[in-house]
Amino acid sequence: MYKNLSLKAKIITLVFGVLAGLIIAGGIIMYYENSIVAYTRVAIHNNINEETQQKLKLATDSLANAFWELVRGLYEATQIQIIATGIEKFRFEDDKSGYYFAYKEHIP
């Protein structure tokens, strides 16, 4: 069938085929655009949330380890006083709403 077409007809068919493919691909992208954007937002939010949790855990574990090295072997009342003094004024987050607190027992 294609053997009987002229070179000009073959090129025009090829061009129209490519254009049709691009139009179909663009239509599919436009059709799924909202779901793609929503999925991307959720994925970004989850990644940022996970990263924040990991950084907070690292900061908390580092602080706990540092205080343990500082107060190990001291009387409990002295340990509590040193830890309370060390964390009472420290704030994080832009609005200073983040703070550390300590438990007497380990809480996972």
Number of C-alpha atoms within 10 A of each C-alpha: 4 8 7 8 11 10 11 9 12 14 12 12 13 12 12 12 12 12 12 12 12 12 12 12 12 12 12 11 13 12 11 11 12 11 12 13 11 11 12 12 12 12 12 12 12 12 12 12 12 12 12 12 12 12 12 12 12 12 13 14 12 12 16 14 11 11 16 13 10 13 16 10 10 10 9 12 8 12 17 16 11 14 18 14 11 13 15 11 9 11 13 10 8 7 7 9 8 11 12 15 10 12 7 7 6 6 6 3
